[in-house]
Amino acid sequence: MLLGVSLSVAGARYVRVMKRAQVVMGEVCPDSRLWGKQHGLSRCYPVLCHLLDTAAVCQVLWDRLLGAGMRARIADALGLSVSDARAVVSFWAGLHDLGKITPAFQVQVPEAFATVRDEPGYQVPPGVAGERGFRHEAATHWALTSLLAELGYPEGRRLPDGRQLLRGAVGHQVAQLLGGHHGCFGEVLKDREVARAEAYQPGLGGAGWAEQRRVHLCEVRRVTGAVAVPERGLPAELAVVVTGLVVVSDWLVSQTGVVESLMPPSGWRATPRQVDGHWRRVREAAAGVVSAAGVGRAVFAAERFEEMFPFSANPLQQDLVERLPGLVEQGGSGLLLVTAPTGDGKTEAALYAASVLGRAAGCRGVFVALPTMATADAMYPRVRGFAERSLEGERALTLLHSMAWLRPAQAPLAELEGGQVSAGSVTAAEAERWLRYRHRGLLAPLGVGTIDQVLAGVLPLRFSVLRLFGLAEKVFVVDEAHAYGPWMHQLLVRLLEWLGALGAPVVLLSATLTGRTAGSLVEAYRRGAGFEGAGAVEPRYPGWLFVSGRTGEVSAPRQVASGRARTLDVVVRPVEWDVADAVSAPARGGGRRAVLREELRQVVEEGGTALVCCTTVAEAQRTFRDLAAAFPGLAAREGGLRLLHSRFAAGVRQRITAACEVAYGKPRKGEASGPRPASVLVATQVVEQSLDLDFDVVVSDLAPLAQLLQRAGRCRRHARGAEGRPAWAADESRPRLVVLDPLAHGSGGPGVPVTWGRVYDAGLLRRTSLLLSRESGGIAVPDGVQRLVDEVYAEEFVDGLEESVRRELERLDGERAAGESAEAYLADLVGLCAPGDVAGDLHRLSRREAGVSEELLTTRLGADTGRVLSLFEQADGSVSLDAGGKVPLPGPGLSLDDLRVVMAHVAPVPGRWLREPEAEAEGLPRGWERHSVLRDVAVLRMSPAGRGDEERQAGVFSCRRGGLTISVSEVGLEAV
């Protein structure tokens, strides 16, 4: 009965609004001369057509992209039926560009504006013709606030400051939401601003412009059938979903080809009959537009583990198979935490769990987040294989990190002949093309990428809400959940809170996770889902636990047997730090150079493989040169001595990584039996995470315990049998980790090497050194790992230590705690607020603290990195992209393929290299500056280096930048 009354009132108001429009404008029809799209088109496209196009595609996305559960949640929040909510949301989408019906926008195409400018209703206020500060999306916000109030949308109440809304201001929330369709939400408007909008914003125009906006609104409402009036506003998480629908609808129908295909005939007047005809046309086309973009829903078709993977489940995976479905059936969505050693099949366990959770929660896909580009690249084909075997429906898959576009057409997708990836070859090709544009990758049903791509969703960046929308109704998998510092951990905590509110399932994977860290992640998800006050979380290792998103209950942690129980032999070698000694200098007894040679001699003489993990890139480069001098035969043989770190050009690093995966990866069918020939990989931390590499011995510089255990996981990782390893490494149950420890002499020994800087916390290094000195008989893996990981962080660790050592550790612990607190506070300060704190004001999702720029946020407040492109001067005066002169400089008009070639030669470097005082910046080659991806790339013009010492050999190129000499050679970029 009440609904009928509210509809009658709304209908009466609608009639009054239409009569008012007719009186002022002299006609009911919208003015078809007002344009909405023009760039790249054969002629201007009427704004009304664009509004209707967006509404039509929004209806298709509502039906195809959103699941039944999400549709019901939105309808319930608005106090409407699902069918009415569908019409109302599509009506809102159609209103997103209402702000284009303003003189400030229309004057931007003078020839189009000339057709109306002399009419009294279209007068342009003084100064507006040259106005560029009043954007059309802001005009949408200002105009709709009062227009929706005229339709009966609840206006709510305000707090005394006039800009703080209380829940219930539905009209303003919708106006603010639609005003944010370009990525940022405007501030709440004060009552006096709404009452005299044209006075505060002359760019809105006078009465004639206002009535045209009113007429366009009424016509979109008539066509979409959105007569119902919402009773309530949307909670923040659902406002994000609706914003995402509007933005994606707008983008899809703004494609030039789509607009041209829907262009009305010349003389189109926007009469009701013509409008209805256009509406029919766009509704017929809308489904095809959505399908071509690849933004649909994947279907979790496979239910059994054996259907998903070509092998049987191990104990961890089998325990999940037997117990997880029952828990999920009771709780629907939720969070799964899996802790297990590297190599124990966590990835497959996560993908199986994603299927279980995805089916129960009605999800449309999966996104797998990893810590680095290299680990994301390695994970991509594994997720692709899982999708081929296990999923149906739309299976467009994207790779998301800053350099992913370098892979031509994301090569693995291109290799799959269309239908294997998506519903059809056309869909696959179009999905690949459309989804690879900026901000769109997370819209694909399936994705693999770096963690920063999703953490940007909880920073006040443009289109951050689109990232959250991209994760809604997806299973979010985080690999290496332990691998993030306080800044990124705090952002992950906030992201989990949003995902809990959205009801999106989460799977967290870790090899070394403290109970405190696990508890903070679990609590965040529960808090977002509406639950408070859980007890401590004590993860089992190996094992798992599940948190229900429906009841908030945390299951009893499950501990499972490992199929790879081993004893890690840890050999601590005290060393003096002599890495900086010249290669030609004799190796000093007890020094790091001599000890490393001792540990590797058996590999060189008897065969097998070794990993040497260094702390810094510079030390890895020096170590590589030192080993090449110590073992010339090894270095001379192809693949005998390799170097991998981050300071290679992107293309070079990709080739090295691929070669390492072949040489040290999982044994392949048909691979020759017997031990592998002698081979040593010198690397930095890039090998710690997700790369599936297997060595016969691992030698590492001292690092925090968690990192050492990660590196140890690369030792005798795969079953090769005694015949597949050298005699000295035949026992696969006792992998060997050698730790080169400059702190092993206790408090009287030397400190942390100066060259390490702040790579690792000094207190954790000292704690790890002391802990390893206590352990004897090896470390039981996995049974002893959780105890050690928790112990190294425990407050009582200092009990019983010598007084001087205890005082030193307490000082270092205090510094670490202060640093972590500062980073966490900073992340909390600049990040998005929790969904429960939005309180109806969407501007809180865009607001930044004073002095915080988008550039500062995207570099994660302290990630001091730069990117450089080396240009090599050749003897004939030409310039090339490579030292050998085989890759000429393209341009000036760079094609996409040219751009890929250029970016393959870009390398990351420390930011301080590029801030050298008195350094003359080399400009980009002519014509390159128009490519945004190159604008922050510094150019280094390299000349052949002089000869005469070990650092300036043939093939070395260098340049001066301020006080630095930067060189590039077979070991990558260096600076002295």
Order of alpha helices (4+ residues) and beta strands (2+ residues): alpha-beta-beta-alpha-alpha-alpha-alpha-alpha-alpha-alpha-alpha-alpha-alpha-alpha-alpha-alpha-beta-alpha-alpha-beta-alpha-beta-alpha-beta-beta-alpha-alpha-beta-alpha-alpha-beta-alpha-beta-alpha-beta-beta-beta-alpha-beta-alpha-alpha-beta-alpha-beta-beta-alpha-beta-alpha-beta-alpha-alpha-alpha-beta-beta-alpha-beta-beta-beta-beta-beta
